[in-house]
Amino acid sequence: MNSNYKSLFEPFTFPSGVQVKNRMLMAPMTNSSSLENGEVSEQELLYYRERSGGVGAVITASSHVSPEGKAFVNEIGADRDDLIPSLKKLADTIHAQGSKAILQLFHAGRMTSAELIGGKQPVSASGVAAEREGAVIPRELTEEEILATIKAFGEAARRAIEAGFDGVEIHGANTFLIQQFFSPHSNRRTDRWGGTLDNRMAFSLAVIDSVNQAVAKHAVVPFMVGYRLSPEEKHDPGITMEDTLKLADRLSEQKLDYLHLSVRGFWDGSIRDTADTTSRVVLVHERVGARIPVIGVGGLSSPDDVRTALDSGVPLLSLGHAMIMEPKWVEKVRNGHESDIRTTLPRTAQHELVLPDPLWDMLVNTPGWFPVV
């Protein structure tokens, strides 16, 4: 191995006691390759098997905690006990290659369609449509439904524990339900779940508490709980960096193992103020990194990219597009073969890269998403 990349392979121990063998994780990426009933498909298992082993941990694609929480066709289900055997197959597949397994838990809220959730109206913190073409006005959740959704996150965490995962990641990013409660755009409530910044944080904190209660009750070995967040929203009103830093302060006080930023580029500045070019990942790390580990992400494709990002002080990094195009990215760096890392997506490489049919169709038919050649 090139000695310049030694820092990538230092082990790391999370607050819960779970240890990973290096500083790189596979980022959670939608693949729409599960079965219609929420079970993990054979193609999906092969996809994860091919990409496990090198990274310290694999964070799965998002899994819905309740039926009305779906965002994508054919996504992983964590909303029923009969799905535990399927989840166990996924955890076992990742473990067999030598990586830790983290199940991402989410609820889409208003970022779904009636077609995906049995003809029902999507739900959210308030009856405010997303600012996207064709968005429908969601139904505001009742107090009873909010409490049931919070409980659903805890139940999904229990299923992940019973399936043998090493942790869960609470998906509070990418405009899904948890972010909808935090955002002043989507949350116009006047009860205890909205209004002030503290009230808009309440749903996130309640979900974390529900998950931690499940861990305390059911986990017999160390089990991680992470939280993913998007630092800003473009629209006004929307989440500002000041809001997020205050949220990060509160999250650092919870029993969490990490904060995982969701940004397009690790070094990208503000999406609200183009004059502010400071990395959002670095800002969060500088604010709370001494209290809680931060995972960075975004546009890290070469070993030098990863090393430079680690040099910022951010202790962990997740790889997304790089792991799609090069399943053995970590192994090639470790073995001194970094010059062999693929940086494009050949149209003839689906089977070689072990990419499920639905994911492959998305990759090659979405202009500008991947460098398809």
Salt bridges, closest charged atoms under 4 A:
GLU10 OE1 - ARG23 NH2 3.54
GLU68 OE2 - HIS107 NE2 3.62
GLU75 OE2 - HIS64 ND1 2.85
ASP79 OD1 - HIS64 NE2 3.53
ASP79 OD1 - ARG80 NH1 3.99
ASP81 OD1 - ARG158 NH2 2.77
ASP81 OD1 - ARG159 NE 2.76
ASP82 OD1 - ARG80 NE 2.94
ASP92 OD2 - LYS88 NZ 2.72
GLU131 OE2 - HIS185 NE2 3.01
GLU140 OE2 - ARG189 NH1 3.80
GLU143 OE2 - ARG192 NH2 2.42
GLU145 OE1 - ARG139 NH1 2.92
GLU155 OE1 - ARG158 NH2 2.86
GLU162 OE2 - ARG158 NH1 3.23
ASP166 OD2 - HIS95 NE2 2.57
GLU169 OE1 - HIS260 ND1 2.87
ASP191 OD2 - ARG189 NH2 2.89
ASP198 OD1 - ARG250 NH1 3.60
GLU232 OE2 - ARG280 NH1 3.43
GLU233 OE1 - HIS235 NE2 3.49
ASP236 OD1 - ARG272 NH2 3.81
GLU242 OE2 - LYS246 NZ 3.40
ASP249 OD2 - ARG287 NH2 2.82
ASP249 OD1 - ARG291 NH2 3.10
GLU253 OE1 - ARG250 NE 3.81
ASP276 OD1 - ARG280 NH2 2.78
ASP304 OD1 - ARG307 NH2 3.64
GLU326 OE1 - LYS332 NZ 2.93
GLU326 OE1 - ARG342 NH1 3.17
GLU352 OE2 - ARG342 NH2 2.26
